[in-house]
Amino acid sequence: MTDRQPPVDGSGPEPVKPLPGAVAFLGMGLSAAVCVAIGVGLGLWADSAWHTAPALLVVGLLLGVAAAAAMVVGQIRKYL
């Protein structure tokens, strides 16, 4: 039996690298979820404080979605 040695010139297969894109997508999803959750939370709080249900909940949801979209676009621009 002979031991097979890797080529010295480095022309062999490259080692498998971890996926940095998966971490970036996880960060984008997490930041989007946090933005929407904060918007909904503030909307619910404002509705209970001023008895305007569900008007401020909808406003908070829309602001949270807009903030999430802006956050994701900003994070995507880093990779373009």
VEXKOLLUM-235293 format. One record per residue: residue number from 1; residue in one letter; y, x, z of N, C-alpha, C, O, CB in turn. Coordinates in nm, 3 decimals. Glycine has a CB too. Example, Ala and Ser with C-alpha at 12.3 -4.5 7.8 and 13.67 -1.06 7.14 Angstrom:
<recs>
<rec keba="1" martor="A" n_Y="-0.569" n_X="1.319" n_Z="0.780" ca_Y="-0.450" ca_X="1.230" ca_Z="0.780" c_Y="-0.330" c_X="1.320" c_Z="0.780" o_Y="-0.332" o_X="1.424" o_Z="0.846" cb_Y="-0.447" cb_X="1.131" cb_Z="0.905"/>
<rec keba="2" martor="S" n_Y="-0.225" n_X="1.285" n_Z="0.708" ca_Y="-0.106" ca_X="1.367" ca_Z="0.714" c_Y="0.003" c_X="1.290" c_Z="0.787" o_Y="0.114" o_X="1.341" o_Z="0.804" cb_Y="-0.060" cb_X="1.408" cb_Z="0.572"/>
</recs>
This chain:
<recs>
<rec keba="1" martor="M" n_Y="-0.118" n_X="0.081" n_Z="0.000" ca_Y="0.000" ca_X="0.000" ca_Z="0.000" c_Y="0.125" c_X="0.086" c_Z="0.000" o_Y="0.133" o_X="0.186" o_Z="0.071" cb_Y="0.000" cb_X="-0.093" cb_Z="0.118"/>
<rec keba="2" martor="T" n_Y="0.220" n_X="0.047" n_Z="-0.079" ca_Y="0.345" ca_X="0.123" ca_Z="-0.082" c_Y="0.458" c_X="0.037" c_Z="-0.029" o_Y="0.459" o_X="-0.084" o_Z="-0.050" cb_Y="0.376" cb_X="0.173" cb_Z="-0.225"/>
<rec keba="3" martor="D" n_Y="0.551" n_X="0.099" n_Z="0.038" ca_Y="0.670" ca_X="0.028" ca_Z="0.086" c_Y="0.773" c_X="0.028" c_Z="-0.025" o_Y="0.807" o_X="0.132" o_Z="-0.081" cb_Y="0.728" cb_X="0.093" cb_Z="0.216"/>
<rec keba="4" martor="R" n_Y="0.822" n_X="-0.088" n_Z="-0.054" ca_Y="0.922" ca_X="-0.098" ca_Z="-0.159" c_Y="1.060" c_X="-0.071" c_Z="-0.099" o_Y="1.100" o_X="-0.135" o_Z="-0.002" cb_Y="0.918" cb_X="-0.239" cb_Z="-0.226"/>
<rec keba="5" martor="Q" n_Y="1.130" n_X="0.024" n_Z="-0.156" ca_Y="1.262" ca_X="0.064" ca_Z="-0.108" c_Y="1.369" c_X="-0.006" c_Z="-0.193" o_Y="1.352" o_X="-0.020" o_Z="-0.314" cb_Y="1.279" cb_X="0.219" cb_Z="-0.114"/>
<rec keba="6" martor="P" n_Y="1.479" n_X="-0.050" n_Z="-0.131" ca_Y="1.588" ca_X="-0.110" ca_Z="-0.210" c_Y="1.653" c_X="-0.005" c_Z="-0.298" o_Y="1.655" o_X="0.113" o_Z="-0.263" cb_Y="1.692" cb_X="-0.175" cb_Z="-0.118"/>
<rec keba="7" martor="P" n_Y="1.707" n_X="-0.045" n_Z="-0.411" ca_Y="1.773" ca_X="0.051" ca_Z="-0.500" c_Y="1.892" c_X="0.115" c_Z="-0.430" o_Y="1.963" o_X="0.051" o_Z="-0.353" cb_Y="1.818" cb_X="-0.019" cb_Z="-0.631"/>
<rec keba="8" martor="V" n_Y="1.912" n_X="0.240" n_Z="-0.459" ca_Y="2.020" ca_X="0.315" ca_Z="-0.397" c_Y="2.154" c_X="0.283" c_Z="-0.461" o_Y="2.258" o_X="0.292" o_Z="-0.395" cb_Y="1.992" cb_X="0.464" cb_Z="-0.406"/>
<rec keba="9" martor="D" n_Y="2.153" n_X="0.244" n_Z="-0.587" ca_Y="2.279" ca_X="0.222" ca_Z="-0.657" c_Y="2.345" c_X="0.088" c_Z="-0.624" o_Y="2.453" o_X="0.059" o_Z="-0.675" cb_Y="2.256" cb_X="0.231" cb_Z="-0.806"/>
<rec keba="10" martor="G" n_Y="2.285" n_X="0.007" n_Z="-0.541" ca_Y="2.347" ca_X="-0.119" ca_Z="-0.500" c_Y="2.334" c_X="-0.231" c_Z="-0.601" o_Y="2.406" o_X="-0.330" o_Z="-0.594" cb_Y="2.490" cb_X="-0.098" cb_Z="-0.471"/>
<rec keba="11" martor="S" n_Y="2.241" n_X="-0.216" n_Z="-0.697" ca_Y="2.228" ca_X="-0.320" ca_Z="-0.799" c_Y="2.134" c_X="-0.432" c_Z="-0.759" o_Y="2.104" o_X="-0.520" o_Z="-0.840" cb_Y="2.181" cb_X="-0.259" cb_Z="-0.928"/>
<rec keba="12" martor="G" n_Y="2.086" n_X="-0.430" n_Z="-0.636" ca_Y="1.995" ca_X="-0.533" ca_Z="-0.588" c_Y="2.069" c_X="-0.664" c_Z="-0.558" o_Y="2.190" o_X="-0.673" o_Z="-0.574" cb_Y="1.920" cb_X="-0.484" cb_Z="-0.464"/>
<rec keba="13" martor="P" n_Y="1.995" n_X="-0.762" n_Z="-0.515" ca_Y="2.059" ca_X="-0.890" ca_Z="-0.485" c_Y="2.153" c_X="-0.877" c_Z="-0.366" o_Y="2.128" o_X="-0.802" o_Z="-0.271" cb_Y="1.952" cb_X="-0.998" cb_Z="-0.457"/>
<rec keba="14" martor="E" n_Y="2.263" n_X="-0.954" n_Z="-0.373" ca_Y="2.362" ca_X="-0.950" ca_Z="-0.265" c_Y="2.312" c_X="-1.031" c_Z="-0.147" o_Y="2.242" o_X="-1.130" o_Z="-0.166" cb_Y="2.500" cb_X="-1.004" cb_Z="-0.314"/>
<rec keba="15" martor="P" n_Y="2.346" n_X="-0.992" n_Z="-0.027" ca_Y="2.304" ca_X="-1.070" ca_Z="0.089" c_Y="2.373" c_X="-1.207" c_Z="0.090" o_Y="2.485" o_X="-1.222" o_Z="0.041" cb_Y="2.336" cb_X="-0.994" cb_Z="0.220"/>
<rec keba="16" martor="V" n_Y="2.305" n_X="-1.304" n_Z="0.146" ca_Y="2.361" ca_X="-1.439" ca_Z="0.152" c_Y="2.471" c_X="-1.442" c_Z="0.256" o_Y="2.451" o_X="-1.401" o_Z="0.370" cb_Y="2.251" cb_X="-1.543" cb_Z="0.185"/>
<rec keba="17" martor="K" n_Y="2.589" n_X="-1.491" n_Z="0.216" ca_Y="2.703" ca_X="-1.498" ca_Z="0.306" c_Y="2.716" c_X="-1.640" c_Z="0.361" o_Y="2.678" o_X="-1.736" o_Z="0.293" cb_Y="2.834" cb_X="-1.455" cb_Z="0.233"/>
<rec keba="18" martor="P" n_Y="2.767" n_X="-1.655" n_Z="0.481" ca_Y="2.789" ca_X="-1.790" ca_Z="0.533" c_Y="2.896" c_X="-1.862" c_Z="0.452" o_Y="2.977" o_X="-1.798" o_Z="0.384" cb_Y="2.829" cb_X="-1.786" cb_Z="0.681"/>
<rec keba="19" martor="L" n_Y="2.896" n_X="-1.994" n_Z="0.458" ca_Y="2.989" ca_X="-2.073" ca_Z="0.378" c_Y="3.121" c_X="-2.093" c_Z="0.453" o_Y="3.126" o_X="-2.177" o_Z="0.543" cb_Y="2.926" cb_X="-2.208" cb_Z="0.342"/>
<rec keba="20" martor="P" n_Y="3.226" n_X="-2.020" n_Z="0.419" ca_Y="3.353" ca_X="-2.043" ca_Z="0.486" c_Y="3.414" c_X="-2.177" c_Z="0.446" o_Y="3.496" o_X="-2.232" o_Z="0.519" cb_Y="3.450" cb_X="-1.930" cb_Z="0.455"/>
<rec keba="21" martor="G" n_Y="3.375" n_X="-2.229" n_Z="0.330" ca_Y="3.426" ca_X="-2.357" ca_Z="0.285" c_Y="3.382" c_X="-2.471" c_Z="0.375" o_Y="3.456" o_X="-2.567" o_Z="0.393" cb_Y="3.380" cb_X="-2.384" cb_Z="0.144"/>
<rec keba="22" martor="A" n_Y="3.264" n_X="-2.460" n_Z="0.433" ca_Y="3.216" ca_X="-2.565" ca_Z="0.523" c_Y="3.304" c_X="-2.574" c_Z="0.646" o_Y="3.331" o_X="-2.683" o_Z="0.694" cb_Y="3.071" cb_X="-2.539" cb_Z="0.563"/>
<rec keba="23" martor="V" n_Y="3.347" n_X="-2.461" n_Z="0.697" ca_Y="3.436" ca_X="-2.461" ca_Z="0.814" c_Y="3.572" c_X="-2.519" c_Z="0.776" o_Y="3.632" o_X="-2.591" o_Z="0.856" cb_Y="3.453" cb_X="-2.318" cb_Z="0.869"/>
<rec keba="24" martor="A" n_Y="3.620" n_X="-2.488" n_Z="0.657" ca_Y="3.749" ca_X="-2.542" ca_Z="0.613" c_Y="3.741" c_X="-2.694" c_Z="0.599" o_Y="3.834" o_X="-2.765" o_Z="0.640" cb_Y="3.790" cb_X="-2.478" cb_Z="0.478"/>
<rec keba="25" martor="F" n_Y="3.631" n_X="-2.744" n_Z="0.542" ca_Y="3.617" ca_X="-2.889" ca_Z="0.528" c_Y="3.603" c_X="-2.956" c_Z="0.664" o_Y="3.653" o_X="-3.067" o_Z="0.684" cb_Y="3.496" cb_X="-2.923" cb_Z="0.441"/>
<rec keba="26" martor="L" n_Y="3.535" n_X="-2.891" n_Z="0.756" ca_Y="3.523" ca_X="-2.945" ca_Z="0.890" c_Y="3.659" c_X="-2.953" c_Z="0.957" o_Y="3.690" o_X="-3.052" o_Z="1.023" cb_Y="3.427" cb_X="-2.860" cb_Z="0.974"/>
<rec keba="27" martor="G" n_Y="3.740" n_X="-2.851" n_Z="0.940" ca_Y="3.875" ca_X="-2.851" ca_Z="0.996" c_Y="3.963" c_X="-2.959" c_Z="0.935" o_Y="4.041" o_X="-3.024" o_Z="1.005" cb_Y="3.940" cb_X="-2.717" cb_Z="0.975"/>
<rec keba="28" martor="M" n_Y="3.949" n_X="-2.979" n_Z="0.804" ca_Y="4.027" ca_X="-3.085" ca_Z="0.738" c_Y="3.987" c_X="-3.222" c_Z="0.788" o_Y="4.073" o_X="-3.306" o_Z="0.817" cb_Y="4.008" cb_X="-3.078" cb_Z="0.586"/>
<rec keba="29" martor="G" n_Y="3.859" n_X="-3.246" n_Z="0.798" ca_Y="3.812" ca_X="-3.376" ca_Z="0.846" c_Y="3.853" c_X="-3.402" c_Z="0.989" o_Y="3.891" o_X="-3.513" o_Z="1.025" cb_Y="3.663" cb_X="-3.385" cb_Z="0.833"/>
<rec keba="30" martor="L" n_Y="3.843" n_X="-3.298" n_Z="1.072" ca_Y="3.880" ca_X="-3.313" ca_Z="1.212" c_Y="4.030" c_X="-3.340" c_Z="1.227" o_Y="4.070" o_X="-3.425" o_Z="1.306" cb_Y="3.841" cb_X="-3.188" cb_Z="1.291"/>
<rec keba="31" martor="S" n_Y="4.112" n_X="-3.268" n_Z="1.152" ca_Y="4.256" ca_X="-3.290" ca_Z="1.163" c_Y="4.295" c_X="-3.428" c_Z="1.108" o_Y="4.386" o_X="-3.492" o_Z="1.162" cb_Y="4.332" cb_X="-3.180" cb_Z="1.087"/>
<rec keba="32" martor="A" n_Y="4.228" n_X="-3.474" n_Z="1.004" ca_Y="4.256" ca_X="-3.608" ca_Z="0.952" c_Y="4.217" c_X="-3.714" c_Z="1.054" o_Y="4.291" o_X="-3.810" o_Z="1.075" cb_Y="4.180" cb_X="-3.630" cb_Z="0.819"/>
<rec keba="33" martor="A" n_Y="4.103" n_X="-3.698" n_Z="1.118" ca_Y="4.059" ca_X="-3.794" ca_Z="1.218" c_Y="4.153" c_X="-3.797" c_Z="1.338" o_Y="4.182" o_X="-3.904" o_Z="1.392" cb_Y="3.917" cb_X="-3.763" cb_Z="1.264"/>
<rec keba="34" martor="V" n_Y="4.200" n_X="-3.681" n_Z="1.380" ca_Y="4.292" ca_X="-3.675" ca_Z="1.494" c_Y="4.425" c_X="-3.741" c_Z="1.459" o_Y="4.481" o_X="-3.813" o_Z="1.542" cb_Y="4.315" cb_X="-3.529" cb_Z="1.538"/>
<rec keba="35" martor="C" n_Y="4.476" n_X="-3.718" n_Z="1.339" ca_Y="4.602" ca_X="-3.781" ca_Z="1.298" c_Y="4.591" c_X="-3.933" c_Z="1.297" o_Y="4.679" o_X="-4.002" o_Z="1.347" cb_Y="4.644" cb_X="-3.731" cb_Z="1.159"/>
<rec keba="36" martor="V" n_Y="4.483" n_X="-3.984" n_Z="1.241" ca_Y="4.464" ca_X="-4.130" ca_Z="1.236" c_Y="4.445" c_X="-4.185" c_Z="1.377" o_Y="4.499" o_X="-4.291" o_Z="1.410" cb_Y="4.343" cb_X="-4.166" cb_Z="1.147"/>
<rec keba="37" martor="A" n_Y="4.369" n_X="-4.115" n_Z="1.460" ca_Y="4.345" ca_X="-4.163" ca_Z="1.597" c_Y="4.475" c_X="-4.166" c_Z="1.678" o_Y="4.497" o_X="-4.259" o_Z="1.755" cb_Y="4.242" cb_X="-4.074" cb_Z="1.668"/>
<rec keba="38" martor="I" n_Y="4.558" n_X="-4.066" n_Z="1.661" ca_Y="4.686" ca_X="-4.065" ca_Z="1.733" c_Y="4.776" c_X="-4.179" c_Z="1.684" o_Y="4.840" o_X="-4.245" o_Z="1.765" cb_Y="4.758" cb_X="-3.930" cb_Z="1.715"/>
<rec keba="39" martor="G" n_Y="4.780" n_X="-4.201" n_Z="1.553" ca_Y="4.861" ca_X="-4.311" ca_Z="1.500" c_Y="4.814" c_X="-4.446" c_Z="1.550" o_Y="4.896" o_X="-4.530" o_Z="1.588" cb_Y="4.857" cb_X="-4.310" cb_Z="1.349"/>
<rec keba="40" martor="V" n_Y="4.683" n_X="-4.468" n_Z="1.551" ca_Y="4.628" ca_X="-4.595" ca_Z="1.600" c_Y="4.652" c_X="-4.609" c_Z="1.750" o_Y="4.687" o_X="-4.717" o_Z="1.797" cb_Y="4.477" cb_X="-4.605" cb_Z="1.568"/>
<rec keba="41" martor="G" n_Y="4.633" n_X="-4.501" n_Z="1.824" ca_Y="4.656" ca_X="-4.504" ca_Z="1.968" c_Y="4.800" c_X="-4.537" c_Z="2.003" o_Y="4.826" o_X="-4.619" o_Z="2.091" cb_Y="4.618" cb_X="-4.372" cb_Z="2.030"/>
<rec keba="42" martor="L" n_Y="4.893" n_X="-4.473" n_Z="1.934" ca_Y="5.034" ca_X="-4.504" ca_Z="1.959" c_Y="5.069" c_X="-4.646" c_Z="1.917" o_Y="5.149" o_X="-4.713" o_Z="1.982" cb_Y="5.122" cb_X="-4.405" cb_Z="1.885"/>
<rec keba="43" martor="G" n_Y="5.009" n_X="-4.692" n_Z="1.808" ca_Y="5.033" ca_X="-4.830" ca_Z="1.766" c_Y="4.981" c_X="-4.932" c_Z="1.866" o_Y="5.048" o_X="-5.031" o_Z="1.895" cb_Y="4.968" cb_X="-4.855" cb_Z="1.632"/>
<rec keba="44" martor="L" n_Y="4.862" n_X="-4.907" n_Z="1.920" ca_Y="4.807" ca_X="-4.996" ca_Z="2.022" c_Y="4.892" c_X="-4.995" c_Z="2.149" o_Y="4.917" o_X="-5.099" o_Z="2.209" cb_Y="4.663" cb_X="-4.956" cb_Z="2.056"/>
<rec keba="45" martor="W" n_Y="4.936" n_X="-4.875" n_Z="2.188" ca_Y="5.020" ca_X="-4.865" ca_Z="2.307" c_Y="5.152" c_X="-4.940" c_Z="2.287" o_Y="5.196" o_X="-5.013" o_Z="2.376" cb_Y="5.048" cb_X="-4.718" cb_Z="2.341"/>
<rec keba="46" martor="A" n_Y="5.215" n_X="-4.921" n_Z="2.171" ca_Y="5.342" ca_X="-4.988" ca_Z="2.144" c_Y="5.324" c_X="-5.140" c_Z="2.137" o_Y="5.409" o_X="-5.215" o_Z="2.184" cb_Y="5.403" cb_X="-4.937" cb_Z="2.013"/>
<rec keba="47" martor="D" n_Y="5.213" n_X="-5.185" n_Z="2.079" ca_Y="5.186" ca_X="-5.330" ca_Z="2.075" c_Y="5.171" c_X="-5.388" c_Z="2.215" o_Y="5.220" o_X="-5.497" o_Z="2.243" cb_Y="5.060" cb_X="-5.358" cb_Z="1.992"/>
<rec keba="48" martor="S" n_Y="5.102" n_X="-5.315" n_Z="2.302" ca_Y="5.084" ca_X="-5.368" ca_Z="2.437" c_Y="5.214" c_X="-5.362" c_Z="2.517" o_Y="5.237" o_X="-5.446" o_Z="2.604" cb_Y="4.974" cb_X="-5.291" cb_Z="2.510"/>
<rec keba="49" martor="A" n_Y="5.298" n_X="-5.264" n_Z="2.489" ca_Y="5.424" ca_X="-5.251" ca_Z="2.563" c_Y="5.526" c_X="-5.355" c_Z="2.519" o_Y="5.600" o_X="-5.409" o_Z="2.602" cb_Y="5.481" cb_X="-5.111" cb_Z="2.545"/>
<rec keba="50" martor="W" n_Y="5.532" n_X="-5.384" n_Z="2.389" ca_Y="5.635" ca_X="-5.474" ca_Z="2.337" c_Y="5.580" c_X="-5.608" c_Z="2.287" o_Y="5.655" o_X="-5.688" o_Z="2.230" cb_Y="5.709" cb_X="-5.406" cb_Z="2.225"/>
<rec keba="51" martor="H" n_Y="5.451" n_X="-5.632" n_Z="2.307" ca_Y="5.387" ca_X="-5.760" ca_Z="2.271" c_Y="5.414" c_X="-5.799" c_Z="2.126" o_Y="5.459" o_X="-5.910" o_Z="2.097" cb_Y="5.436" cb_X="-5.872" cb_Z="2.365"/>
<rec keba="52" martor="T" n_Y="5.387" n_X="-5.706" n_Z="2.036" ca_Y="5.411" ca_X="-5.729" ca_Z="1.893" c_Y="5.282" c_X="-5.721" c_Z="1.812" o_Y="5.286" o_X="-5.693" o_Z="1.692" cb_Y="5.512" cb_X="-5.629" cb_Z="1.839"/>
<rec keba="53" martor="A" n_Y="5.167" n_X="-5.744" n_Z="1.875" ca_Y="5.038" ca_X="-5.725" ca_Z="1.809" c_Y="5.028" c_X="-5.810" c_Z="1.683" o_Y="5.076" o_X="-5.923" o_Z="1.685" cb_Y="4.923" cb_X="-5.759" cb_Z="1.904"/>
<rec keba="54" martor="P" n_Y="4.972" n_X="-5.764" n_Z="1.579" ca_Y="4.923" ca_X="-5.630" ca_Z="1.544" c_Y="5.020" c_X="-5.552" c_Z="1.460" o_Y="4.979" o_X="-5.459" o_Z="1.390" cb_Y="4.792" cb_X="-5.640" cb_Z="1.472"/>
<rec keba="55" martor="A" n_Y="5.148" n_X="-5.584" n_Z="1.462" ca_Y="5.245" ca_X="-5.521" ca_Z="1.371" c_Y="5.253" c_X="-5.370" c_Z="1.391" o_Y="5.244" o_X="-5.295" o_Z="1.294" cb_Y="5.384" cb_X="-5.583" cb_Z="1.393"/>
<rec keba="56" martor="L" n_Y="5.270" n_X="-5.325" n_Z="1.514" ca_Y="5.285" ca_X="-5.181" ca_Z="1.536" c_Y="5.153" c_X="-5.107" c_Z="1.523" o_Y="5.153" o_X="-4.986" o_Z="1.498" cb_Y="5.345" cb_X="-5.156" cb_Z="1.674"/>
<rec keba="57" martor="L" n_Y="5.042" n_X="-5.176" n_Z="1.540" ca_Y="4.912" ca_X="-5.113" ca_Z="1.513" c_Y="4.902" c_X="-5.078" c_Z="1.366" o_Y="4.856" o_X="-4.969" o_Z="1.331" cb_Y="4.796" cb_X="-5.206" cb_Z="1.555"/>
<rec keba="58" martor="V" n_Y="4.943" n_X="-5.169" n_Z="1.280" ca_Y="4.939" ca_X="-5.143" ca_Z="1.135" c_Y="5.035" c_X="-5.030" c_Z="1.100" o_Y="5.002" o_X="-4.944" o_Z="1.019" cb_Y="4.974" cb_X="-5.271" cb_Z="1.055"/>
<rec keba="59" martor="V" n_Y="5.154" n_X="-5.031" n_Z="1.160" ca_Y="5.251" ca_X="-4.923" ca_Z="1.134" c_Y="5.193" c_X="-4.789" c_Z="1.180" o_Y="5.203" o_X="-4.690" o_Z="1.108" cb_Y="5.386" cb_X="-4.952" cb_Z="1.206"/>
<rec keba="60" martor="G" n_Y="5.134" n_X="-4.786" n_Z="1.298" ca_Y="5.074" ca_X="-4.663" ca_Z="1.349" c_Y="4.959" c_X="-4.615" c_Z="1.261" o_Y="4.945" o_X="-4.495" o_Z="1.236" cb_Y="5.025" cb_X="-4.683" cb_Z="1.490"/>
<rec keba="61" martor="L" n_Y="4.878" n_X="-4.709" n_Z="1.213" ca_Y="4.768" ca_X="-4.673" ca_Z="1.124" c_Y="4.821" c_X="-4.612" c_Z="0.994" o_Y="4.770" o_X="-4.510" o_Z="0.948" cb_Y="4.681" cb_X="-4.795" cb_Z="1.093"/>
<rec keba="62" martor="L" n_Y="4.922" n_X="-4.673" n_Z="0.935" ca_Y="4.979" ca_X="-4.622" ca_Z="0.811" c_Y="5.043" c_X="-4.485" c_Z="0.831" o_Y="5.029" o_X="-4.396" o_Z="0.747" cb_Y="5.081" cb_X="-4.719" cb_Z="0.755"/>
<rec keba="63" martor="L" n_Y="5.113" n_X="-4.467" n_Z="0.943" ca_Y="5.173" ca_X="-4.336" ca_Z="0.970" c_Y="5.066" c_X="-4.231" c_Z="0.997" o_Y="5.081" o_X="-4.116" o_Z="0.957" cb_Y="5.268" cb_X="-4.345" cb_Z="1.090"/>
<rec keba="64" martor="G" n_Y="4.959" n_X="-4.270" n_Z="1.063" ca_Y="4.849" ca_X="-4.177" ca_Z="1.087" c_Y="4.780" c_X="-4.135" c_Z="0.959" o_Y="4.747" o_X="-4.018" o_Z="0.942" cb_Y="4.749" cb_X="-4.238" cb_Z="1.181"/>
<rec keba="65" martor="V" n_Y="4.759" n_X="-4.229" n_Z="0.869" ca_Y="4.696" ca_X="-4.196" ca_Z="0.740" c_Y="4.788" c_X="-4.107" c_Z="0.657" o_Y="4.742" o_X="-4.014" o_Z="0.592" cb_Y="4.663" cb_X="-4.325" cb_Z="0.661"/>
<rec keba="66" martor="A" n_Y="4.918" n_X="-4.135" n_Z="0.661" ca_Y="5.014" ca_X="-4.051" ca_Z="0.587" c_Y="5.016" c_X="-3.909" c_Z="0.645" o_Y="5.020" o_X="-3.812" o_Z="0.570" cb_Y="5.155" cb_X="-4.112" cb_Z="0.591"/>
<rec keba="67" martor="A" n_Y="5.015" n_X="-3.898" n_Z="0.776" ca_Y="5.013" ca_X="-3.765" ca_Z="0.839" c_Y="4.884" c_X="-3.692" c_Z="0.807" o_Y="4.885" o_X="-3.571" o_Z="0.784" cb_Y="5.031" cb_X="-3.778" cb_Z="0.992"/>
<rec keba="68" martor="A" n_Y="4.772" n_X="-3.765" n_Z="0.805" ca_Y="4.643" ca_X="-3.703" ca_Z="0.772" c_Y="4.643" c_X="-3.653" c_Z="0.628" o_Y="4.594" o_X="-3.543" o_Z="0.600" cb_Y="4.528" cb_X="-3.803" cb_Z="0.793"/>
<rec keba="69" martor="A" n_Y="4.697" n_X="-3.732" n_Z="0.537" ca_Y="4.702" ca_X="-3.690" ca_Z="0.397" c_Y="4.790" c_X="-3.566" c_Z="0.381" o_Y="4.755" o_X="-3.474" o_Z="0.308" cb_Y="4.756" cb_X="-3.804" cb_Z="0.308"/>
<rec keba="70" martor="A" n_Y="4.904" n_X="-3.564" n_Z="0.450" ca_Y="4.992" ca_X="-3.447" ca_Z="0.442" c_Y="4.924" c_X="-3.324" c_Z="0.500" o_Y="4.939" o_X="-3.214" o_Z="0.446" cb_Y="5.124" cb_X="-3.474" cb_Z="0.515"/>
<rec keba="71" martor="M" n_Y="4.851" n_X="-3.342" n_Z="0.608" ca_Y="4.781" ca_X="-3.230" ca_Z="0.672" c_Y="4.672" c_X="-3.174" c_Z="0.580" o_Y="4.659" o_X="-3.052" o_Z="0.566" cb_Y="4.720" cb_X="-3.274" cb_Z="0.807"/>
<rec keba="72" martor="V" n_Y="4.595" n_X="-3.262" n_Z="0.518" ca_Y="4.487" ca_X="-3.217" ca_Z="0.429" c_Y="4.545" c_X="-3.150" c_Z="0.306" o_Y="4.492" o_X="-3.047" o_Z="0.262" cb_Y="4.397" cb_X="-3.337" cb_Z="0.388"/>
<rec keba="73" martor="V" n_Y="4.651" n_X="-3.205" n_Z="0.249" ca_Y="4.712" ca_X="-3.142" ca_Z="0.131" c_Y="4.764" c_X="-3.003" c_Z="0.167" o_Y="4.749" o_X="-2.909" o_Z="0.089" cb_Y="4.827" cb_X="-3.230" cb_Z="0.076"/>
<rec keba="74" martor="G" n_Y="4.826" n_X="-2.990" n_Z="0.283" ca_Y="4.874" ca_X="-2.859" ca_Z="0.327" c_Y="4.762" c_X="-2.759" c_Z="0.344" o_Y="4.778" o_X="-2.641" o_Z="0.312" cb_Y="4.950" cb_X="-2.872" cb_Z="0.457"/>
<rec keba="75" martor="Q" n_Y="4.647" n_X="-2.804" n_Z="0.395" ca_Y="4.535" ca_X="-2.714" ca_Z="0.413" c_Y="4.469" c_X="-2.679" c_Z="0.281" o_Y="4.419" o_X="-2.567" o_Z="0.264" cb_Y="4.433" cb_X="-2.775" cb_Z="0.508"/>
<rec keba="76" martor="I" n_Y="4.467" n_X="-2.771" n_Z="0.186" ca_Y="4.409" ca_X="-2.743" ca_Z="0.055" c_Y="4.495" c_X="-2.644" c_Z="-0.022" o_Y="4.442" o_X="-2.559" o_Z="-0.094" cb_Y="4.393" cb_X="-2.873" cb_Z="-0.027"/>
<rec keba="77" martor="R" n_Y="4.626" n_X="-2.653" n_Z="-0.008" ca_Y="4.717" ca_X="-2.562" ca_Z="-0.081" c_Y="4.693" c_X="-2.417" c_Z="-0.044" o_Y="4.724" o_X="-2.328" o_Z="-0.123" cb_Y="4.863" cb_X="-2.598" cb_Z="-0.054"/>
<rec keba="78" martor="K" n_Y="4.639" n_X="-2.391" n_Z="0.075" ca_Y="4.611" ca_X="-2.252" ca_Z="0.114" c_Y="4.504" c_X="-2.191" c_Z="0.025" o_Y="4.501" o_X="-2.069" o_Z="0.007" cb_Y="4.568" cb_X="-2.245" cb_Z="0.260"/>
<rec keba="79" martor="Y" n_Y="4.417" n_X="-2.274" n_Z="-0.032" ca_Y="4.304" ca_X="-2.222" ca_Z="-0.111" c_Y="4.329" c_X="-2.230" c_Z="-0.261" o_Y="4.244" o_X="-2.188" o_Z="-0.339" cb_Y="4.179" cb_X="-2.299" cb_Z="-0.078"/>
<rec keba="80" martor="L" n_Y="4.442" n_X="-2.281" n_Z="-0.302" ca_Y="4.472" ca_X="-2.290" ca_Z="-0.447" c_Y="4.549" c_X="-2.170" c_Z="-0.495" o_Y="4.582" o_X="-2.161" o_Z="-0.614" cb_Y="4.550" cb_X="-2.416" cb_Z="-0.478"/>
</recs>
